Amino acid sequence: GNFKHLRTLDKKNSNSIYWSPRGRFVVVATVHNTQSSDLDFYDLDFEGEKPESDKDLTANLQLMNTADHYGVTDVEWDPSGRFVATWSSSWKHS
């Protein structure tokens, strides 16, 4: 498939992307890192106003929320795509 760069996230240490089952939502996370543990939730089909710089893109990327889970090692979507579970495993930190 073809991929197109949508946006650069400055000043972020994110190292993982978790797509919802239907692909509309995404969690950009920093896992396995004790310095940063951000979870950014994005909507790729936001129905609000699209910025002028993104008019030629089919996606309308919108940051919905940011959360923090210190020491997070795993992120999973439930099959419906409505919920996200995060957890920290001591076995993965060692």
C-alpha positions as a Markdown table, in Angstrom:
| # | Residue | x | y | z |
|---|---|---|---|---|
| 1 | Gly | 0.0 | 0.0 | 0.0 |
| 2 | Asn | 0.9 | 3.6 | -0.3 |
| 3 | Phe | 1.8 | 5.6 | 2.8 |
| 4 | Lys | 1.7 | 9.4 | 3.2 |
| 5 | His | 3.3 | 11.5 | 5.9 |
| 6 | Leu | 0.6 | 13.4 | 7.8 |
| 7 | Arg | 2.3 | 15.1 | 10.6 |
| 8 | Thr | 5.6 | 15.3 | 12.6 |
| 9 | Leu | 5.2 | 15.3 | 16.4 |
| 10 | Asp | 7.9 | 17.5 | 17.7 |
| 11 | Lys | 9.4 | 17.0 | 21.2 |
| 12 | Lys | 8.0 | 13.6 | 21.6 |
| 13 | Asn | 9.7 | 10.3 | 22.6 |
| 14 | Ser | 7.0 | 8.1 | 21.3 |
| 15 | Asn | 8.1 | 4.7 | 20.0 |
| 16 | Ser | 4.9 | 2.7 | 19.3 |
| 17 | Ile | 1.7 | 3.1 | 17.4 |
| 18 | Tyr | -1.4 | 1.1 | 18.2 |
| 19 | Trp | -4.3 | 1.2 | 15.7 |
| 20 | Ser | -7.9 | 0.6 | 16.7 |
| 21 | Pro | -9.5 | -2.4 | 15.1 |
| 22 | Arg | -11.4 | -0.3 | 12.5 |
| 23 | Gly | -8.5 | 2.1 | 11.9 |
| 24 | Arg | -10.1 | 5.4 | 12.8 |
| 25 | Phe | -8.4 | 5.9 | 16.1 |
| 26 | Val | -4.7 | 5.5 | 17.0 |
| 27 | Val | -2.7 | 5.6 | 20.2 |
| 28 | Val | 0.9 | 6.9 | 19.9 |
| 29 | Ala | 2.7 | 5.8 | 23.0 |
| 30 | Thr | 6.0 | 5.7 | 24.7 |
| 31 | Val | 6.5 | 2.1 | 26.1 |
| 32 | His | 9.4 | 0.4 | 27.9 |
| 33 | Asn | 10.8 | 3.7 | 28.9 |
| 34 | Thr | 11.2 | 5.0 | 32.5 |
| 35 | Gln | 11.8 | 8.6 | 31.4 |
| 36 | Ser | 8.6 | 9.2 | 29.5 |
| 37 | Ser | 5.2 | 7.4 | 29.5 |
| 38 | Asp | 2.9 | 9.4 | 27.3 |
| 39 | Leu | -0.2 | 8.1 | 25.6 |
| 40 | Asp | -1.6 | 10.3 | 22.8 |
| 41 | Phe | -5.0 | 9.5 | 21.4 |
| 42 | Tyr | -5.7 | 10.6 | 17.9 |
| 43 | Asp | -8.8 | 10.6 | 15.7 |
| 44 | Leu | -7.9 | 10.2 | 12.0 |
| 45 | Asp | -11.4 | 11.0 | 10.7 |
| 46 | Phe | -12.2 | 14.1 | 12.8 |
| 47 | Glu | -15.4 | 15.7 | 11.7 |
| 48 | Gly | -14.4 | 19.3 | 12.6 |
| 49 | Glu | -12.7 | 21.9 | 10.6 |
| 50 | Lys | -9.7 | 20.8 | 8.7 |
| 51 | Pro | -6.5 | 23.0 | 8.8 |
| 52 | Glu | -5.7 | 24.7 | 5.5 |
| 53 | Ser | -2.3 | 22.9 | 5.3 |
| 54 | Asp | -4.1 | 19.5 | 5.4 |
| 55 | Lys | -6.8 | 20.2 | 2.7 |
| 56 | Asp | -5.2 | 17.8 | 0.2 |
| 57 | Leu | -5.2 | 14.9 | 2.7 |
| 58 | Thr | -8.0 | 12.4 | 3.1 |
| 59 | Ala | -7.4 | 12.1 | 6.8 |
| 60 | Asn | -8.3 | 14.8 | 9.3 |
| 61 | Leu | -5.9 | 14.2 | 12.3 |
| 62 | Gln | -7.0 | 15.5 | 15.6 |
| 63 | Leu | -5.4 | 15.0 | 19.1 |
| 64 | Met | -8.2 | 13.9 | 21.4 |
| 65 | Asn | -6.4 | 13.5 | 24.7 |
| 66 | Thr | -3.1 | 12.8 | 26.3 |
| 67 | Ala | -2.6 | 10.4 | 29.2 |
| 68 | Asp | 0.3 | 9.2 | 31.3 |
| 69 | His | 1.0 | 5.7 | 32.6 |
| 70 | Tyr | 4.3 | 5.5 | 34.3 |
| 71 | Gly | 6.3 | 2.3 | 33.3 |
| 72 | Val | 3.7 | 1.2 | 30.7 |
| 73 | Thr | 4.9 | -1.9 | 28.8 |
| 74 | Asp | 1.8 | -2.9 | 26.9 |
| 75 | Val | -1.2 | -1.3 | 25.1 |
| 76 | Glu | -4.1 | -3.1 | 23.6 |
| 77 | Trp | -7.4 | -2.1 | 22.0 |
| 78 | Asp | -10.5 | -4.2 | 22.8 |
| 79 | Pro | -12.1 | -5.8 | 19.7 |
| 80 | Ser | -14.9 | -3.2 | 19.5 |
| 81 | Gly | -12.3 | -0.3 | 19.4 |
| 82 | Arg | -14.1 | 1.5 | 22.2 |
| 83 | Phe | -11.6 | 0.8 | 25.0 |
| 84 | Val | -7.9 | 0.8 | 25.4 |
| 85 | Ala | -6.1 | -1.2 | 28.2 |
| 86 | Thr | -2.6 | -0.3 | 29.3 |
| 87 | Trp | -0.5 | -2.2 | 31.8 |
| 88 | Ser | 3.0 | -2.4 | 33.2 |
| 89 | Ser | 4.8 | -5.8 | 33.5 |
| 90 | Ser | 7.7 | -6.1 | 35.9 |
| 91 | Trp | 9.0 | -9.0 | 33.8 |
| 92 | Lys | 9.4 | -6.8 | 30.8 |
| 93 | His | 11.3 | -4.1 | 32.8 |
| 94 | Ser | 14.1 | -6.4 | 33.9 |
